[in-house]
């Protein structure tokens, strides 16, 4: 069974630090980083890169590597009993 890959953890920033370093955080978000802004240790908002309306997210090949597998007999003919349920085969 393939190992589960951990989700990327968004960096948490206190509200005070976010106010103090907003310009730097916005520049980093524009480069693709995401931040969770917390008040008293509780998440309150998320700072993410801006995506213009209609923008297409380009996927990177290999993102599911190690998480997806295809059985060797994936494209083998179905057994007659199963094929019959789909309206095909001899019967």
PDB file of N, CA, C and O in Angstrom:
ATOM      1  N   UNK A   1       0.846  -1.181   0.000  1.00  0.00           N
ATOM      2  CA  UNK A   1       0.000   0.000   0.000  1.00  0.00           C
ATOM      3  C   UNK A   1       0.894   1.249   0.000  1.00  0.00           C
ATOM      4  O   UNK A   1       1.829   1.328   0.797  1.00  0.00           O
ATOM      5  N   UNK A   2       0.622   2.229  -0.884  1.00  0.00           N
ATOM      6  CA  UNK A   2       1.459   3.416  -0.942  1.00  0.00           C
ATOM      7  C   UNK A   2       1.346   4.250   0.326  1.00  0.00           C
ATOM      8  O   UNK A   2       0.294   4.301   0.964  1.00  0.00           O
ATOM      9  N   UNK A   3       2.453   4.904   0.679  1.00  0.00           N
ATOM     10  CA  UNK A   3       2.439   5.783   1.850  1.00  0.00           C
ATOM     11  C   UNK A   3       1.685   7.059   1.520  1.00  0.00           C
ATOM     12  O   UNK A   3       1.741   7.556   0.395  1.00  0.00           O
ATOM     13  N   UNK A   4       0.975   7.586   2.517  1.00  0.00           N
ATOM     14  CA  UNK A   4       0.287   8.857   2.334  1.00  0.00           C
ATOM     15  C   UNK A   4       1.297   9.983   2.470  1.00  0.00           C
ATOM     16  O   UNK A   4       2.139   9.979   3.369  1.00  0.00           O
ATOM     17  N   UNK A   5       1.200  10.939   1.571  1.00  0.00           N
ATOM     18  CA  UNK A   5       2.094  12.081   1.630  1.00  0.00           C
ATOM     19  C   UNK A   5       1.440  13.174   2.451  1.00  0.00           C
ATOM     20  O   UNK A   5       0.259  13.473   2.276  1.00  0.00           O
ATOM     21  N   UNK A   6       2.205  13.765   3.340  1.00  0.00           N
ATOM     22  CA  UNK A   6       1.668  14.823   4.204  1.00  0.00           C
ATOM     23  C   UNK A   6       1.329  16.061   3.379  1.00  0.00           C
ATOM     24  O   UNK A   6       2.034  16.409   2.432  1.00  0.00           O
ATOM     25  N   UNK A   7       0.245  16.709   3.755  1.00  0.00           N
ATOM     26  CA  UNK A   7      -0.139  17.950   3.092  1.00  0.00           C
ATOM     27  C   UNK A   7       0.840  19.054   3.476  1.00  0.00           C
ATOM     28  O   UNK A   7       1.394  19.060   4.575  1.00  0.00           O
ATOM     29  N   UNK A   8       1.037  19.975   2.559  1.00  0.00           N
ATOM     30  CA  UNK A   8       1.910  21.099   2.848  1.00  0.00           C
ATOM     31  C   UNK A   8       1.268  21.938   3.954  1.00  0.00           C
ATOM     32  O   UNK A   8       0.095  22.300   3.860  1.00  0.00           O
ATOM     33  N   UNK A   9       2.020  22.239   4.977  1.00  0.00           N
ATOM     34  CA  UNK A   9       1.518  23.035   6.094  1.00  0.00           C
ATOM     35  C   UNK A   9       1.737  24.506   5.775  1.00  0.00           C
ATOM     36  O   UNK A   9       2.839  24.927   5.426  1.00  0.00           O
ATOM     37  N   UNK A  10       0.661  25.278   5.904  1.00  0.00           N
ATOM     38  CA  UNK A  10       0.765  26.713   5.668  1.00  0.00           C
ATOM     39  C   UNK A  10       1.380  27.353   6.902  1.00  0.00           C
ATOM     40  O   UNK A  10       1.079  26.977   8.035  1.00  0.00           O
ATOM     41  N   UNK A  11       2.232  28.311   6.663  1.00  0.00           N
ATOM     42  CA  UNK A  11       2.908  28.982   7.772  1.00  0.00           C
ATOM     43  C   UNK A  11       1.930  29.870   8.519  1.00  0.00           C
ATOM     44  O   UNK A  11       1.170  30.622   7.909  1.00  0.00           O
ATOM     45  N   UNK A  12       1.952  29.781   9.842  1.00  0.00           N
ATOM     46  CA  UNK A  12       1.081  30.589  10.683  1.00  0.00           C
ATOM     47  C   UNK A  12       1.822  31.845  11.126  1.00  0.00           C
ATOM     48  O   UNK A  12       2.989  31.793  11.515  1.00  0.00           O
ATOM     49  N   UNK A  13       1.123  32.970  11.060  1.00  0.00           N
ATOM     50  CA  UNK A  13       1.700  34.260  11.440  1.00  0.00           C
ATOM     51  C   UNK A  13       0.728  34.942  12.389  1.00  0.00           C
ATOM     52  O   UNK A  13      -0.480  34.940  12.150  1.00  0.00           O
ATOM     53  N   UNK A  14       1.245  35.523  13.462  1.00  0.00           N
ATOM     54  CA  UNK A  14       0.362  36.232  14.394  1.00  0.00           C
ATOM     55  C   UNK A  14      -0.156  37.504  13.730  1.00  0.00           C
ATOM     56  O   UNK A  14       0.475  38.045  12.822  1.00  0.00           O
ATOM     57  N   UNK A  15      -1.296  37.966  14.188  1.00  0.00           N
ATOM     58  CA  UNK A  15      -1.890  39.179  13.638  1.00  0.00           C
ATOM     59  C   UNK A  15      -0.942  40.359  13.798  1.00  0.00           C
ATOM     60  O   UNK A  15      -0.813  41.182  12.891  1.00  0.00           O
ATOM     61  N   UNK A  16      -0.283  40.445  14.939  1.00  0.00           N
ATOM     62  CA  UNK A  16       0.673  41.528  15.169  1.00  0.00           C
ATOM     63  C   UNK A  16       1.799  41.488  14.136  1.00  0.00           C
ATOM     64  O   UNK A  16       2.130  42.509  13.534  1.00  0.00           O
ATOM     65  N   UNK A  17       2.392  40.298  13.931  1.00  0.00           N
ATOM     66  CA  UNK A  17       3.474  40.171  12.948  1.00  0.00           C
ATOM     67  C   UNK A  17       2.976  40.440  11.533  1.00  0.00           C
ATOM     68  O   UNK A  17       3.698  41.012  10.717  1.00  0.00           O
ATOM     69  N   UNK A  18       1.737  40.027  11.240  1.00  0.00           N
ATOM     70  CA  UNK A  18       1.179  40.271   9.915  1.00  0.00           C
ATOM     71  C   UNK A  18       1.034  41.771   9.656  1.00  0.00           C
ATOM     72  O   UNK A  18       1.327  42.250   8.561  1.00  0.00           O
ATOM     73  N   UNK A  19       0.573  42.519  10.685  1.00  0.00           N
ATOM     74  CA  UNK A  19       0.453  43.968  10.524  1.00  0.00           C
ATOM     75  C   UNK A  19       1.823  44.609  10.368  1.00  0.00           C
ATOM     76  O   UNK A  19       2.008  45.515   9.556  1.00  0.00           O
ATOM     77  N   UNK A  20       2.779  44.130  11.153  1.00  0.00           N
ATOM     78  CA  UNK A  20       4.125  44.708  11.131  1.00  0.00           C
ATOM     79  C   UNK A  20       4.854  44.419   9.828  1.00  0.00           C
ATOM     80  O   UNK A  20       5.604  45.265   9.342  1.00  0.00           O
ATOM     81  N   UNK A  21       4.643  43.229   9.250  1.00  0.00           N
ATOM     82  CA  UNK A  21       5.395  42.802   8.065  1.00  0.00           C
ATOM     83  C   UNK A  21       4.487  42.545   6.864  1.00  0.00           C
ATOM     84  O   UNK A  21       4.790  41.692   6.029  1.00  0.00           O
ATOM     85  N   UNK A  22       3.388  43.271   6.773  1.00  0.00           N
ATOM     86  CA  UNK A  22       2.412  43.013   5.723  1.00  0.00           C
ATOM     87  C   UNK A  22       3.019  43.095   4.321  1.00  0.00           C
ATOM     88  O   UNK A  22       2.757  42.235   3.479  1.00  0.00           O
ATOM     89  N   UNK A  23       3.810  44.103   4.076  1.00  0.00           N
ATOM     90  CA  UNK A  23       4.398  44.266   2.748  1.00  0.00           C
ATOM     91  C   UNK A  23       5.246  43.050   2.359  1.00  0.00           C
ATOM     92  O   UNK A  23       5.149  42.554   1.236  1.00  0.00           O
ATOM     93  N   UNK A  24       6.075  42.575   3.292  1.00  0.00           N
ATOM     94  CA  UNK A  24       6.908  41.398   3.016  1.00  0.00           C
ATOM     95  C   UNK A  24       6.047  40.149   2.807  1.00  0.00           C
ATOM     96  O   UNK A  24       6.325  39.346   1.916  1.00  0.00           O
ATOM     97  N   UNK A  25       5.007  39.984   3.625  1.00  0.00           N
ATOM     98  CA  UNK A  25       4.133  38.821   3.484  1.00  0.00           C
ATOM     99  C   UNK A  25       3.410  38.835   2.136  1.00  0.00           C
ATOM    100  O   UNK A  25       3.255  37.791   1.503  1.00  0.00           O
ATOM    101  N   UNK A  26       2.973  40.003   1.703  1.00  0.00           N
ATOM    102  CA  UNK A  26       2.303  40.112   0.400  1.00  0.00           C
ATOM    103  C   UNK A  26       3.276  39.751  -0.721  1.00  0.00           C
ATOM    104  O   UNK A  26       2.902  39.048  -1.660  1.00  0.00           O
ATOM    105  N   UNK A  27       4.511  40.221  -0.633  1.00  0.00           N
ATOM    106  CA  UNK A  27       5.512  39.872  -1.650  1.00  0.00           C
ATOM    107  C   UNK A  27       5.742  38.360  -1.689  1.00  0.00           C
ATOM    108  O   UNK A  27       5.845  37.776  -2.768  1.00  0.00           O
ATOM    109  N   UNK A  28       5.822  37.731  -0.527  1.00  0.00           N
ATOM    110  CA  UNK A  28       6.040  36.285  -0.476  1.00  0.00           C
ATOM    111  C   UNK A  28       4.813  35.523  -0.984  1.00  0.00           C
ATOM    112  O   UNK A  28       4.951  34.495  -1.647  1.00  0.00           O
ATOM    113  N   UNK A  29       3.625  36.022  -0.678  1.00  0.00           N
ATOM    114  CA  UNK A  29       2.405  35.389  -1.174  1.00  0.00           C
ATOM    115  C   UNK A  29       2.344  35.478  -2.697  1.00  0.00           C
ATOM    116  O   UNK A  29       1.900  34.537  -3.355  1.00  0.00           O
ATOM    117  N   UNK A  30       2.781  36.587  -3.252  1.00  0.00           N
ATOM    118  CA  UNK A  30       2.796  36.742  -4.705  1.00  0.00           C
ATOM    119  C   UNK A  30       3.716  35.722  -5.370  1.00  0.00           C
ATOM    120  O   UNK A  30       3.543  35.392  -6.543  1.00  0.00           O
ATOM    121  N   UNK A  31       4.696  35.225  -4.612  1.00  0.00           N
ATOM    122  CA  UNK A  31       5.615  34.203  -5.137  1.00  0.00           C
ATOM    123  C   UNK A  31       5.085  32.788  -4.921  1.00  0.00           C
ATOM    124  O   UNK A  31       5.734  31.818  -5.312  1.00  0.00           O
ATOM    125  N   UNK A  32       3.909  32.664  -4.300  1.00  0.00           N
ATOM    126  CA  UNK A  32       3.297  31.351  -4.146  1.00  0.00           C
ATOM    127  C   UNK A  32       3.149  30.831  -2.732  1.00  0.00           C
ATOM    128  O   UNK A  32       2.524  29.788  -2.539  1.00  0.00           O
ATOM    129  N   UNK A  33       3.690  31.506  -1.741  1.00  0.00           N
ATOM    130  CA  UNK A  33       3.557  31.037  -0.352  1.00  0.00           C
ATOM    131  C   UNK A  33       2.177  31.385   0.181  1.00  0.00           C
ATOM    132  O   UNK A  33       1.561  32.364  -0.241  1.00  0.00           O
ATOM    133  N   UNK A  34       1.703  30.573   1.110  1.00  0.00           N
ATOM    134  CA  UNK A  34       0.424  30.833   1.762  1.00  0.00           C
ATOM    135  C   UNK A  34       0.655  30.985   3.259  1.00  0.00           C
ATOM    136  O   UNK A  34       1.492  30.299   3.846  1.00  0.00           O
ATOM    137  N   UNK A  35      -0.096  31.892   3.863  1.00  0.00           N
ATOM    138  CA  UNK A  35       0.040  32.160   5.286  1.00  0.00           C
ATOM    139  C   UNK A  35      -1.330  32.106   5.945  1.00  0.00           C
ATOM    140  O   UNK A  35      -2.331  32.517   5.357  1.00  0.00           O
ATOM    141  N   UNK A  36      -1.364  31.597   7.168  1.00  0.00           N
ATOM    142  CA  UNK A  36      -2.557  31.651   8.002  1.00  0.00           C
ATOM    143  C   UNK A  36      -2.286  32.723   9.046  1.00  0.00           C
ATOM    144  O   UNK A  36      -1.273  32.681   9.744  1.00  0.00           O
ATOM    145  N   UNK A  37      -3.192  33.676   9.148  1.00  0.00           N
ATOM    146  CA  UNK A  37      -3.039  34.755  10.127  1.00  0.00           C
ATOM    147  C   UNK A  37      -3.880  34.390  11.343  1.00  0.00           C
ATOM    148  O   UNK A  37      -5.083  34.151  11.240  1.00  0.00           O
ATOM    149  N   UNK A  38      -3.218  34.354  12.499  1.00  0.00           N
ATOM    150  CA  UNK A  38      -3.870  33.917  13.733  1.00  0.00           C
ATOM    151  C   UNK A  38      -3.958  35.060  14.737  1.00  0.00           C
ATOM    152  O   UNK A  38      -3.061  35.898  14.831  1.00  0.00           O
ATOM    153  N   UNK A  39      -5.051  35.074  15.480  1.00  0.00           N
ATOM    154  CA  UNK A  39      -5.243  36.048  16.561  1.00  0.00           C
ATOM    155  C   UNK A  39      -5.428  35.246  17.834  1.00  0.00           C
ATOM    156  O   UNK A  39      -6.332  34.416  17.930  1.00  0.00           O
ATOM    157  N   UNK A  40      -4.577  35.493  18.801  1.00  0.00           N
ATOM    158  CA  UNK A  40      -4.576  34.741  20.066  1.00  0.00           C
ATOM    159  C   UNK A  40      -4.426  33.242  19.810  1.00  0.00           C
ATOM    160  O   UNK A  40      -5.017  32.420  20.510  1.00  0.00           O
ATOM    161  N   UNK A  41      -3.627  32.899  18.797  1.00  0.00           N
ATOM    162  CA  UNK A  41      -3.354  31.498  18.495  1.00  0.00           C
ATOM    163  C   UNK A  41      -4.430  30.781  17.692  1.00  0.00           C
ATOM    164  O   UNK A  41      -4.283  29.600  17.378  1.00  0.00           O
ATOM    165  N   UNK A  42      -5.510  31.480  17.356  1.00  0.00           N
ATOM    166  CA  UNK A  42      -6.599  30.862  16.591  1.00  0.00           C
ATOM    167  C   UNK A  42      -6.592  31.404  15.158  1.00  0.00           C
ATOM    168  O   UNK A  42      -6.568  32.618  14.958  1.00  0.00           O
ATOM    169  N   UNK A  43      -6.612  30.513  14.161  1.00  0.00           N
ATOM    170  CA  UNK A  43      -6.622  30.957  12.765  1.00  0.00           C
ATOM    171  C   UNK A  43      -7.823  31.842  12.474  1.00  0.00           C
ATOM    172  O   UNK A  43      -8.952  31.508  12.833  1.00  0.00           O
ATOM    173  N   UNK A  44      -7.574  32.972  11.823  1.00  0.00           N
ATOM    174  CA  UNK A  44      -8.645  33.918  11.512  1.00  0.00           C
ATOM    175  C   UNK A  44      -8.740  34.223  10.021  1.00  0.00           C
ATOM    176  O   UNK A  44      -9.827  34.516   9.522  1.00  0.00           O
ATOM    177  N   UNK A  45      -7.619  34.160   9.303  1.00  0.00           N
ATOM    178  CA  UNK A  45      -7.628  34.522   7.882  1.00  0.00           C
ATOM    179  C   UNK A  45      -6.481  33.811   7.182  1.00  0.00           C
ATOM    180  O   UNK A  45      -5.571  33.271   7.810  1.00  0.00           O
ATOM    181  N   UNK A  46      -6.562  33.831   5.842  1.00  0.00           N
ATOM    182  CA  UNK A  46      -5.529  33.192   5.043  1.00  0.00           C
ATOM    183  C   UNK A  46      -5.059  34.181   3.977  1.00  0.00           C
ATOM    184  O   UNK A  46      -5.874  34.827   3.317  1.00  0.00           O
ATOM    185  N   UNK A  47      -3.764  34.291   3.816  1.00  0.00           N
ATOM    186  CA  UNK A  47      -3.167  35.146   2.797  1.00  0.00           C
ATOM    187  C   UNK A  47      -2.619  34.223   1.721  1.00  0.00           C
ATOM    188  O   UNK A  47      -1.705  33.436   1.968  1.00  0.00           O
ATOM    189  N   UNK A  48      -3.193  34.331   0.512  1.00  0.00           N
ATOM    190  CA  UNK A  48      -2.818  33.438  -0.588  1.00  0.00           C
ATOM    191  C   UNK A  48      -2.462  34.260  -1.819  1.00  0.00           C
ATOM    192  O   UNK A  48      -2.808  35.439  -1.898  1.00  0.00           O
ATOM    193  N   UNK A  49      -1.764  33.642  -2.792  1.00  0.00           N
ATOM    194  CA  UNK A  49      -1.459  34.363  -4.025  1.00  0.00           C
ATOM    195  C   UNK A  49      -2.748  34.737  -4.754  1.00  0.00           C
ATOM    196  O   UNK A  49      -3.727  33.991  -4.719  1.00  0.00           O
ATOM    197  N   UNK A  50      -2.742  35.877  -5.404  1.00  0.00           N
ATOM    198  CA  UNK A  50      -3.897  36.343  -6.163  1.00  0.00           C
ATOM    199  C   UNK A  50      -3.946  35.626  -7.504  1.00  0.00           C
ATOM    200  O   UNK A  50      -2.936  35.520  -8.199  1.00  0.00           O
ATOM    201  N   UNK A  51      -5.126  35.135  -7.859  1.00  0.00           N
ATOM    202  CA  UNK A  51      -5.330  34.499  -9.156  1.00  0.00           C
ATOM    203  C   UNK A  51      -6.410  35.294  -9.884  1.00  0.00           C
ATOM    204  O   UNK A  51      -7.567  35.281  -9.464  1.00  0.00           O
ATOM    205  N   UNK A  52      -6.055  35.985 -10.965  1.00  0.00           N
ATOM    206  CA  UNK A  52      -7.046  36.765 -11.702  1.00  0.00           C
ATOM    207  C   UNK A  52      -8.209  35.899 -12.182  1.00  0.00           C
ATOM    208  O   UNK A  52      -8.038  34.705 -12.427  1.00  0.00           O
ATOM    209  N   UNK A  53      -9.401  36.506 -12.316  1.00  0.00           N
ATOM    210  CA  UNK A  53     -10.581  35.773 -12.763  1.00  0.00           C
ATOM    211  C   UNK A  53     -10.297  35.146 -14.127  1.00  0.00           C
ATOM    212  O   UNK A  53      -9.810  35.811 -15.041  1.00  0.00           O
ATOM    213  N   UNK A  54     -10.604  33.880 -14.242  1.00  0.00           N
ATOM    214  CA  UNK A  54     -10.378  33.175 -15.495  1.00  0.00           C
ATOM    215  C   UNK A  54      -8.987  32.575 -15.621  1.00  0.00           C
ATOM    216  O   UNK A  54      -8.678  31.916 -16.614  1.00  0.00           O
ATOM    217  N   UNK A  55      -8.147  32.801 -14.615  1.00  0.00           N
ATOM    218  CA  UNK A  55      -6.794  32.245 -14.665  1.00  0.00           C
ATOM    219  C   UNK A  55      -6.865  30.733 -14.520  1.00  0.00           C
ATOM    220  O   UNK A  55      -7.694  30.208 -13.777  1.00  0.00           O
ATOM    221  N   UNK A  56      -6.003  30.049 -15.226  1.00  0.00           N
ATOM    222  CA  UNK A  56      -5.968  28.596 -15.189  1.00  0.00           C
ATOM    223  C   UNK A  56      -4.792  28.160 -14.341  1.00  0.00           C
ATOM    224  O   UNK A  56      -3.664  28.608 -14.547  1.00  0.00           O
ATOM    225  N   UNK A  57      -5.061  27.281 -13.382  1.00  0.00           N
ATOM    226  CA  UNK A  57      -3.993  26.740 -12.539  1.00  0.00           C
ATOM    227  C   UNK A  57      -3.272  25.661 -13.331  1.00  0.00           C
ATOM    228  O   UNK A  57      -3.888  24.680 -13.746  1.00  0.00           O
ATOM    229  N   UNK A  58      -1.992  25.832 -13.539  1.00  0.00           N
ATOM    230  CA  UNK A  58      -1.221  24.855 -14.287  1.00  0.00           C
ATOM    231  C   UNK A  58      -0.750  23.772 -13.330  1.00  0.00           C
ATOM    232  O   UNK A  58      -0.039  24.046 -12.363  1.00  0.00           O
ATOM    233  N   UNK A  59      -1.153  22.546 -13.611  1.00  0.00           N
ATOM    234  CA  UNK A  59      -0.778  21.421 -12.755  1.00  0.00           C
ATOM    235  C   UNK A  59       0.609  20.943 -13.117  1.00  0.00           C
ATOM    236  O   UNK A  59       1.010  20.979 -14.280  1.00  0.00           O
ATOM    237  N   UNK A  60       1.337  20.494 -12.108  1.00  0.00           N
ATOM    238  CA  UNK A  60       2.672  19.944 -12.326  1.00  0.00           C
ATOM    239  C   UNK A  60       2.558  18.435 -12.490  1.00  0.00           C
ATOM    240  O   UNK A  60       1.929  17.776 -11.662  1.00  0.00           O
ATOM    241  N   UNK A  61       3.155  17.870 -13.544  1.00  0.00           N
ATOM    242  CA  UNK A  61       3.101  16.419 -13.726  1.00  0.00           C
ATOM    243  C   UNK A  61       3.746  15.684 -12.547  1.00  0.00           C
ATOM    244  O   UNK A  61       4.713  16.164 -11.955  1.00  0.00           O
ATOM    245  N   UNK A  62       3.200  14.524 -12.220  1.00  0.00           N
ATOM    246  CA  UNK A  62       3.779  13.691 -11.170  1.00  0.00           C
ATOM    247  C   UNK A  62       3.258  13.986  -9.785  1.00  0.00           C
ATOM    248  O   UNK A  62       3.791  13.459  -8.808  1.00  0.00           O
ATOM    249  N   UNK A  63       2.226  14.820  -9.664  1.00  0.00           N
ATOM    250  CA  UNK A  63       1.707  15.186  -8.348  1.00  0.00           C
ATOM    251  C   UNK A  63       1.122  14.015  -7.568  1.00  0.00           C
ATOM    252  O   UNK A  63       1.078  14.058  -6.338  1.00  0.00           O
ATOM    253  N   UNK A  64       0.672  12.973  -8.257  1.00  0.00           N
ATOM    254  CA  UNK A  64       0.074  11.817  -7.578  1.00  0.00           C
ATOM    255  C   UNK A  64       1.035  10.634  -7.523  1.00  0.00           C
ATOM    256  O   UNK A  64       0.634   9.525  -7.168  1.00  0.00           O
ATOM    257  N   UNK A  65       2.292  10.861  -7.870  1.00  0.00           N
ATOM    258  CA  UNK A  65       3.266   9.770  -7.886  1.00  0.00           C
ATOM    259  C   UNK A  65       3.343   9.121  -6.500  1.00  0.00           C
ATOM    260  O   UNK A  65       3.495   9.798  -5.483  1.00  0.00           O
ATOM    261  N   UNK A  66       3.231   7.789  -6.494  1.00  0.00           N
ATOM    262  CA  UNK A  66       3.278   7.054  -5.235  1.00  0.00           C
ATOM    263  C   UNK A  66       1.945   6.952  -4.522  1.00  0.00           C
ATOM    264  O   UNK A  66       1.838   6.232  -3.530  1.00  0.00           O
ATOM    265  N   UNK A  67       0.915   7.661  -5.003  1.00  0.00           N
ATOM    266  CA  UNK A  67      -0.401   7.610  -4.370  1.00  0.00           C
ATOM    267  C   UNK A  67      -1.430   6.879  -5.223  1.00  0.00           C
ATOM    268  O   UNK A  67      -2.496   6.507  -4.733  1.00  0.00           O
ATOM    269  N   UNK A  68      -1.114   6.675  -6.490  1.00  0.00           N
ATOM    270  CA  UNK A  68      -2.048   6.035  -7.411  1.00  0.00           C
ATOM    271  C   UNK A  68      -1.366   4.845  -8.054  1.00  0.00           C
ATOM    272  O   UNK A  68      -0.188   4.906  -8.404  1.00  0.00           O
ATOM    273  N   UNK A  69      -2.116   3.754  -8.210  1.00  0.00           N
ATOM    274  CA  UNK A  69      -1.570   2.605  -8.917  1.00  0.00           C
ATOM    275  C   UNK A  69      -2.668   1.998  -9.773  1.00  0.00           C
ATOM    276  O   UNK A  69      -3.854   2.166  -9.490  1.00  0.00           O
ATOM    277  N   UNK A  70      -2.268   1.300 -10.811  1.00  0.00           N
ATOM    278  CA  UNK A  70      -3.208   0.639 -11.710  1.00  0.00           C
ATOM    279  C   UNK A  70      -2.861  -0.842 -11.717  1.00  0.00           C
ATOM    280  O   UNK A  70      -1.706  -1.218 -11.921  1.00  0.00           O
ATOM    281  N   UNK A  71      -3.866  -1.677 -11.495  1.00  0.00           N
ATOM    282  CA  UNK A  71      -3.658  -3.121 -11.465  1.00  0.00           C
ATOM    283  C   UNK A  71      -3.145  -3.610 -12.816  1.00  0.00           C
ATOM    284  O   UNK A  71      -3.483  -3.043 -13.856  1.00  0.00           O
ATOM    285  N   UNK A  72      -2.336  -4.652 -12.800  1.00  0.00           N
ATOM    286  CA  UNK A  72      -1.779  -5.207 -14.042  1.00  0.00           C
ATOM    287  C   UNK A  72      -2.869  -5.682 -14.987  1.00  0.00           C
ATOM    288  O   UNK A  72      -2.707  -5.616 -16.206  1.00  0.00           O
ATOM    289  N   UNK A  73      -3.984  -6.162 -14.433  1.00  0.00           N
ATOM    290  CA  UNK A  73      -5.058  -6.671 -15.281  1.00  0.00           C
ATOM    291  C   UNK A  73      -6.172  -5.631 -15.501  1.00  0.00           C
ATOM    292  O   UNK A  73      -7.315  -5.999 -15.772  1.00  0.00           O
ATOM    293  N   UNK A  74      -5.850  -4.366 -15.389  1.00  0.00           N
ATOM    294  CA  UNK A  74      -6.824  -3.288 -15.515  1.00  0.00           C
ATOM    295  C   UNK A  74      -7.644  -3.397 -16.800  1.00  0.00           C
ATOM    296  O   UNK A  74      -8.863  -3.226 -16.772  1.00  0.00           O
ATOM    297  N   UNK A  75      -6.993  -3.675 -17.910  1.00  0.00           N
ATOM    298  CA  UNK A  75      -7.685  -3.709 -19.196  1.00  0.00           C
ATOM    299  C   UNK A  75      -7.983  -5.135 -19.685  1.00  0.00           C
ATOM    300  O   UNK A  75      -8.251  -5.351 -20.866  1.00  0.00           O
ATOM    301  N   UNK A  76      -7.932  -6.086 -18.774  1.00  0.00           N
ATOM    302  CA  UNK A  76      -8.254  -7.472 -19.139  1.00  0.00           C
ATOM    303  C   UNK A  76      -9.756  -7.592 -19.397  1.00  0.00           C
ATOM    304  O   UNK A  76     -10.542  -6.831 -18.834  1.00  0.00           O
ATOM    305  N   UNK A  77     -10.157  -8.541 -20.243  1.00  0.00           N
ATOM    306  CA  UNK A  77     -11.596  -8.736 -20.498  1.00  0.00           C
ATOM    307  C   UNK A  77     -12.338  -9.072 -19.198  1.00  0.00           C
ATOM    308  O   UNK A  77     -11.807  -9.748 -18.317  1.00  0.00           O
ATOM    309  N   UNK A  78     -13.562  -8.587 -19.104  1.00  0.00           N
ATOM    310  CA  UNK A  78     -14.384  -8.862 -17.930  1.00  0.00           C
ATOM    311  C   UNK A  78     -14.842 -10.315 -17.935  1.00  0.00           C
ATOM    312  O   UNK A  78     -15.021 -10.901 -19.003  1.00  0.00           O
ATOM    313  N   UNK A  79     -15.034 -10.905 -16.756  1.00  0.00           N
ATOM    314  CA  UNK A  79     -15.577 -12.263 -16.692  1.00  0.00           C
ATOM    315  C   UNK A  79     -16.975 -12.280 -17.318  1.00  0.00           C
ATOM    316  O   UNK A  79     -17.686 -11.277 -17.250  1.00  0.00           O
ATOM    317  N   UNK A  80     -17.384 -13.406 -17.928  1.00  0.00           N
ATOM    318  CA  UNK A  80     -18.689 -13.479 -18.600  1.00  0.00           C
ATOM    319  C   UNK A  80     -19.861 -13.035 -17.717  1.00  0.00           C
ATOM    320  O   UNK A  80     -20.771 -12.362 -18.201  1.00  0.00           O
ATOM    321  N   UNK A  81     -19.854 -13.401 -16.432  1.00  0.00           N
ATOM    322  CA  UNK A  81     -20.959 -13.022 -15.546  1.00  0.00           C
ATOM    323  C   UNK A  81     -21.078 -11.523 -15.365  1.00  0.00           C
ATOM    324  O   UNK A  81     -22.187 -10.991 -15.319  1.00  0.00           O
ATOM    325  N   UNK A  82     -19.962 -10.842 -15.263  1.00  0.00           N
ATOM    326  CA  UNK A  82     -19.964  -9.378 -15.101  1.00  0.00           C
ATOM    327  C   UNK A  82     -20.332  -8.727 -16.422  1.00  0.00           C
ATOM    328  O   UNK A  82     -21.099  -7.765 -16.445  1.00  0.00           O
ATOM    329  N   UNK A  83     -19.796  -9.237 -17.516  1.00  0.00           N
ATOM    330  CA  UNK A  83     -20.090  -8.687 -18.831  1.00  0.00           C
ATOM    331  C   UNK A  83     -21.590  -8.771 -19.133  1.00  0.00           C
ATOM    332  O   UNK A  83     -22.160  -7.866 -19.742  1.00  0.00           O
ATOM    333  N   UNK A  84     -22.222  -9.871 -18.700  1.00  0.00           N
ATOM    334  CA  UNK A  84     -23.658 -10.052 -18.904  1.00  0.00           C
ATOM    335  C   UNK A  84     -24.460  -8.972 -18.187  1.00  0.00           C
ATOM    336  O   UNK A  84     -25.482  -8.524 -18.705  1.00  0.00           O
ATOM    337  N   UNK A  85     -24.016  -8.542 -17.000  1.00  0.00           N
ATOM    338  CA  UNK A  85     -24.704  -7.483 -16.240  1.00  0.00           C
ATOM    339  C   UNK A  85     -24.699  -6.153 -16.972  1.00  0.00           C
ATOM    340  O   UNK A  85     -25.570  -5.313 -16.745  1.00  0.00           O
ATOM    341  N   UNK A  86     -23.722  -5.957 -17.849  1.00  0.00           N
ATOM    342  CA  UNK A  86     -23.638  -4.737 -18.632  1.00  0.00           C
ATOM    343  C   UNK A  86     -24.317  -4.872 -19.992  1.00  0.00           C
ATOM    344  O   UNK A  86     -24.206  -3.983 -20.837  1.00  0.00           O
ATOM    345  N   UNK A  87     -25.023  -5.991 -20.204  1.00  0.00           N
ATOM    346  CA  UNK A  87     -25.752  -6.167 -21.448  1.00  0.00           C
ATOM    347  C   UNK A  87     -24.903  -6.714 -22.588  1.00  0.00           C
ATOM    348  O   UNK A  87     -25.310  -6.655 -23.749  1.00  0.00           O
ATOM    349  N   UNK A  88     -23.744  -7.238 -22.273  1.00  0.00           N
ATOM    350  CA  UNK A  88     -22.881  -7.758 -23.326  1.00  0.00           C
ATOM    351  C   UNK A  88     -22.589  -9.226 -23.096  1.00  0.00           C
ATOM    352  O   UNK A  88     -23.044  -9.817 -22.117  1.00  0.00           O
ATOM    353  N   UNK A  89     -21.850  -9.791 -23.979  1.00  0.00           N
ATOM    354  CA  UNK A  89     -21.425 -11.180 -23.831  1.00  0.00           C
ATOM    355  C   UNK A  89     -22.508 -12.184 -24.156  1.00  0.00           C
ATOM    356  O   UNK A  89     -23.652 -11.823 -24.434  1.00  0.00           O
ATOM    357  N   UNK A  90     -22.135 -13.439 -24.116  1.00  0.00           N
ATOM    358  CA  UNK A  90     -23.085 -14.519 -24.416  1.00  0.00           C
ATOM    359  C   UNK A  90     -23.991 -14.742 -23.216  1.00  0.00           C
ATOM    360  O   UNK A  90     -23.557 -14.608 -22.072  1.00  0.00           O
ATOM    361  N   UNK A  91     -25.181 -15.065 -23.459  1.00  0.00           N
ATOM    362  CA  UNK A  91     -25.963 -15.266 -22.292  1.00  0.00           C
ATOM    363  C   UNK A  91     -27.257 -15.842 -22.445  1.00  0.00           C
ATOM    364  O   UNK A  91     -27.968 -16.033 -21.458  1.00  0.00           O
TER     365      UNK A  91
END
